[in-house]
Amino acid sequence: MISMPRILLVGLAALFSAYHIVLGLYAIGVPASPWPSVVAMALYGAASALSLAPSPTLRMPLGVAAVNLAVTAVGFILVLPQLDPAADNGYATWFIGAVGTLMTITVVRQRPWFAWAGIVVMLAAVLAWSHDPLALAALGAIGGPIWVGVAHVTTVSIVRSSREAALFEQAEQRAAEWHAQEEAEFYERRVRLGQMDRMVAPMLRLIVTSDGRLDEAEREECRHLEAAMRDEIRGRRLLDDSVRREVLAARRRGVEVTLFDDGGIDDLDRAEHARITAVIARQIGSTTADRVVVRTAHHDDDEVAVTIVGLRTAESGAGADATSAGGTSDDTELELWLEVPRHEDPGADSHRPPESFESGR
C-alpha cells in the first residue's frame, strides 16, 4: 500500500510535469510547425507517467530510465529546430524545463547516471541550437542541473541514513538477544547450582567428615547423585520434582534410567508439561524393566511429545540350543513402549510394537 507522503510527492511531481505541457500548449503558435511540439508533449507525458507509476521498489526500472533518456534526446530534436534562436521564444522552450523535471524524477528514483546523462544531452542540445553559452541561463537550462544535483545529494543522504538506521536496528536487536541469552544462562546456572547444592551438599559433607572412607551403600548413593546431575544437564524439561523422585527410586532398585531432552517440548504450556511429566513419573515408578530410556520427539512431530522405552534382559530359555545356533544367552525384550501425545488424548497415548526384540537387530 502506498503511504500518504508518497502520494503527495507523486502528486506534486505530476503537477510539475503537467505544468510544462500547459506552457507548451500556451506557446503552441510560436514554433514554425506545432506538430513536432505536440509529439514531444505526448512523449514527455508518457515518460512522466511511466516514471511516476507505482512499482514494488523505489528504484526506477532500467527500461523506464532508458526511455526517459531517449525521450530527452528525441524531444530536443523535435522542439528546438522549430524555433528561432535569435528571437524571444517565450514559453515555446518549455521542453528545457520539462527535461529538468523528468531528470529530477529519475534521480529521485535512484537512477542518477541516467539523470546526469539527460542533463548533459540537454546542455549539449541547447548549446548546439543557440551557439551562445550565456543563453543557458536565459533559457532556464541552469535550473535543471541544480535541481538534479540537489535531488541527487538528498537521495544519497536519505538512502545512507536508511541503511544506517537498519544497521543500528539490527545491532540493537542482536544486543537485546545477547542480553536476554546472558540473563537466561545466568538464571539457568543459578538454578542448576541451587539444585546441585541441595542434592550433593549432604553427600559432600559426609565425604569430608568421613575422610573419604565410604561404605558400598554410600558409594552407590554417590553414583546415583552423579546420574542425577547428568539428568539435570541432559533431561532439562523432562524433569520435575516427581520425576526426580521416581528416577532416584528406580535407580536404587537397580533400574538404569536415561533421560534425553532434545528440545521437542519447549513450546508446551505449563498444563501440558505437567501432564507429560506426570506420565513419565508414573511409568518410571511402576516399571519392571531393567533399563528405561525417556526421550523427547522431534521438533516437527505434531502428535508425539515424549517416547518412553523400557527394556528387560532375561535369560534365554533355549540355553545351549541358542548358543549352538550362534545366538547369545541373553536376549533384550521390549518391556514398555509408550508415546506420550503432545496434547491430551485418552484414546491414543500408547503404541506397542511386537512383544520383544533382540538387541542385535
N, C-alpha and C positions, 0 to 999 in steps of 0.2 A: 504494500500500500504506500502511495506517495504521501510524504509528510506535508503539512501545511506550509512551512517555509519554502520547501522546494517548489510547491505550486506557485507561490508568489514570485519566486525568482524566474521560473519558466514563463509566467505571465508577463513580467516586466521585459524579459528578453523578446518575447513575441511582439509586444507593443513597439519596442525599439525597431525590430525588424520590419514591422508593418509601416512604421513611420517613414522609413526610407522609400518604400514603394509609393506611399502617398506623395512624397516630394517628387518622385519621378513622374507620377501621373499629373501633378500640378504643372510641371515644366515639360509636358509631352510635346508641346508645339515648338520647342526650341531646336531640337535636332533636325537635321536635314530630312530624315525619314524616321517616323515614330516607331516603326515595326521592330527594328533591332532592339530598341529600348524595351518594348513590350515583351519580346522574347527573353531579354535579360531579367526583367521583373519576374517572369514565370520561373526561370531557372533559379533565381535568387530565393523566391518564395518557397520552391520545392526543397532547396538545400536547407533553408532555415527550418522548415517543418521537420525534415529528417533529423536535423541536429537537435531539435527540442523534443522530439518524440520520446515517450517513456521507454526505458530499457532496464534490464536487470542490474546493470552496473553503471557507475558514473562515467567510466572511461568510454569515450566515443568509439563505436565500431570503426575498424580501419577503413572499410569501404566508404563510410559516410565522410570521414576525414579526407579521403582522396577525392570524393565528389565535390566537397567544398573547395578544394584547391583547383579542381578543373573548372568549376563554375566561376571562380575568380578570374582565371585566365580568359575563358570564353567571354565573360561579361565585359571585360575591358575591350576585347576585340569588337564586340557588338556596339558598345556605347560610345567610346571616345572618337572613333573615326567619323561619327555623325556630327561632331561638334567642332567649332572653330576655336583653336587655342588662343587666338588673338582677341576674341570677343568675350563679353561678360555673359557666361552661360547660366549663371544663377544656380537654381536647383537641378539643372539638367545634368550636373556632375554628381548626382545622387549616389551613383554606384561606388564612389570612393568611400563615402561614409558607410555604405552598406557592407562593403568588404571589411572595414574595421570592426563592425558589429559581428559579422559572421566569424571572423577570425578570433574575436574575443570569446564567443561561444565555444569555438573549437579548443581554445587553450584552457577554458574552464572545464571542458570535458576531457582534460588530460591528454590532449594531442598537441603539445607545444610546438613540435618541429613542423607539423603541417601548418600551424597558425603563423609561425615566423616565415615559412616559405611563402604563404599567401601575402604577407606584408611585403616581402621582397618583390614579389610579382607586381603588387600594386604600385610600389615606388618606381620600379623599372618602367611600368606601363605609363605612369603619369609623366615621368621624365622624358620618355621617348615621344610622348604626344605633345608636351608643352615646350620642350627644349630649353626650359628655364628652371634651375633648381630652386630659385626663390618663389616659384609658383606653388611649390608643395604646401607652404603654409597657407597661402591664399585659397587653395582648393580644398583645404581640410585634410590633406594627406598626412599631416603630422599627428593628428589625433589618434589614428588607427594604431601606430606603433606604441603610443603612450598607453592606450587602453589595454593593448595586448601585454605590454610589459608589466603594468600594474596587476593585471589578472594572473599573469604567469607567476609573479612573486607571491601573490596572495594564495594561489592554489598550492604552490610548493610548500608554503608555510603551514597551510591547513593540513595537507597530506602528512607532513612531518609531525605536526602536533598530534594528529590522529594516531599515527604509528607509535609515537612515544607514549601516548595515553594507553594504547593497547598493551604495550610492553610493560608499562607501570602496573596495569591491572593484572597482567599475568604474574608479574613479580609479587604483587600483593597477595594474590591467590596462593602462589607457592609458599609464601611466608606464612600465611594463615594455616595452610595444610601442614607445613613443617611444625608450626607451634602446636597445632592440635595433636600431631603424632607424638611430639615430645611429651605433651601432657598425658596422653594416653599411655605411653611407655612408662612414664614416671608413676602414674597411678597403678599400672599393672605390676611394676616392680614392687611398689609398696604393699599391694595386696598379696603378692606371692611371698614376700618376705614375712608378712604377718602370719600367713598360713604356715609357712615353714617353721616360724618361731613357735607357734602353738603345737605343731606336730613333733618337731625334732628337739626342741629345747629340753623337755624332760629326759629324753634318752641321752642327750649330750651331757647333762648334769650327772646322770648315772655313770656314764663312761668316765667322767672326770673324778667322781668320788670313789669309783672302784679301781682307779688307776689302770683302766683298760682291760681289767680281768672280768670278762663276761661269760656267763654260762651259755649253753647251747640255745636255750629258750630266748635269752636276751639277744643273742646273735641273730636268731631267726627274726625277732622283732625288728632289729636294725635293717634286715633285708626287706621286711615289709615297709618300713618307713622310706627306704630308698626307692622302692617301687612306687610308693605314694607320691614322692617328689617327682618322679618321672611322669606320673599321671597328671600332675598339675601343669607340666610343660606340654605334654602331647594330648592330654584329654580335653583341656580347656572347657568348652561349654557342655561337654558330656557329663561334667561333674556338678553335683550339688552335695549338700550335707548327707542326704540319704544314700546317694551313690557311693560317696567316700566310705560311709559306714559299712555298706554291704560288700564293697570291694575288699576292705580290710578283713571283714569276717570271712569272706570266701578264701582269701589267701591264707588265713590262719587254718582253714580246713584243708589246705593243700591244693586249691584251685589256682591255676595260672591265669591271671586276668590281664588283658592288654586293651588299652583304650587309644583310639586314634581319632582326633578331630581335625578334618581337613577343611573346615570352614563351611560345610554344607548346611549348617543350621544357624548361621549367624544372623539371618534375616527373620527368624521366627520371633513372635512376640512372647511375652512372659508366660502367658497361659499355655501356649503350645509347647514351649520349652519345659515347663513344669510337668506337663503330661508325658513328654518323652522321657525325661529323667526318672519319672516315677515308674515307667515301664522297664527302664534299664535296671533300676534298683530292685524291682520285683523279680526280674528274670535272673539276675546275678544271685540274689538271696535264695532263690529256690532251685538253682541248677544243681544237677548231679554230674555235670561234665567235669573232665579233668582240666580242660582249657577253654576259656571264653575270650572271644575277640569281639569288641564293640567298635564299630567304625561308622562315621557319617557317610551318607551317599554323596554322589557327585553334585556339583552346583546346578547342573542342567536337569537333574531328576526332579520333576514336579510332583511325584507321588510319594517316594520313599525318603524319609529323613535319616534313619539310622538302621543299620543291619547288625543283628546280634547272632553270632555263630558260636555254638557250643560243641566241642569235640571230646570224645571219650576214647581212651586207649584201653582195649580189652584183650585178654589172652585169646589167641585163636583156638577154636575148638577142634580144628583139624590136627593140631600137634605136628607129629612127624610127617604126616601126609603133606601138609602145607610146605614144610621145609624141603621135602624131597621133590616137590613140584617147582622149586625155585622161588617160593614166596618167603614171607617173613613170619615170625612167630607172633608179632604184634600187629594188629590192624587198628586203624583210626576210624572210628564210627562217628557219624554225624548225630549228635545228641539233640541239638537245637538249631533251628534256622528261623529267625524272626525278622521280618521287615516292618519297622515301625513307620506308619504313614506320617506325612508332614502335617496332615490335618485329620482330625478325629473322624474315624470311620469304623464303627464297631464291626461291620461285616467284612472288612478286608484289612486286617492288621497282621496276618501271618501267612507265610508261604513256605511250605515244607517240600524240599526236593526229596529224592529217594531216601530210603531208610538209613543207608550207610554208604560210605565210600572209602576207598583205600588212599592212604596218604601219598602214594606214589603217583596217583593219577593227576 
